[in-house]
Amino acid sequence: RVPRGARVADRRFGCFGHLAPLRPQLTPHGVNRAVDGAIRAAERRSARKTGALIVFEREVGLEDYVATGVRINGELTAEFLQTIFFPNSPLHDGAVIVRGNMIVAAGCLLPMPEERVRGAERLGTRHRAAIGLSQVSDAIILVVSEETGSISVVEDGKINRNLDADGLRTRLVGSLQRHKATNGRSRSLAALMALGRR
């Protein structure tokens, strides 16, 4: 079995062929706005027991999955997400992929888990798809259960369940801000190395 790290590296530099595209650096305020919009939409979907699947892209590019959906390139707002995940809308059953504070695409198909996940047989399709994507990328994924209305966050193959608004905000902002800092350092290091080779 290929180690998970090797699979991620392969997808970063192999079949995906790229890191996530360079984007304007979001300020902490921009991250908070995007997260707040996603949480408000998730809470409204939860109250109505309507499923939702929101993927926050980080360093590993997700263009292969973007290509399976409908490209949107619109600013993330709670109202926009509400429209996408409205019952019986054409894009309701797929995933939304977010890059920075933009909804890149909706109605996207995600992979099922590559490894056996304990208790996976009791999970719905959205949770399994979220786990599958988190096993092959560094994305952080927000899931609303259609059956129970519970809200979960999936990251690195693990589910954090039944989070309230504060728990969701802490988890999402913490992960995205941590990525922002790490990503900035790695790109700066790459630039210095390139200058050194000149």
Order of alpha helices (4+ residues) and beta strands (2+ residues): alpha-alpha-beta-alpha-beta-alpha-beta-beta-alpha-beta-beta-beta-alpha
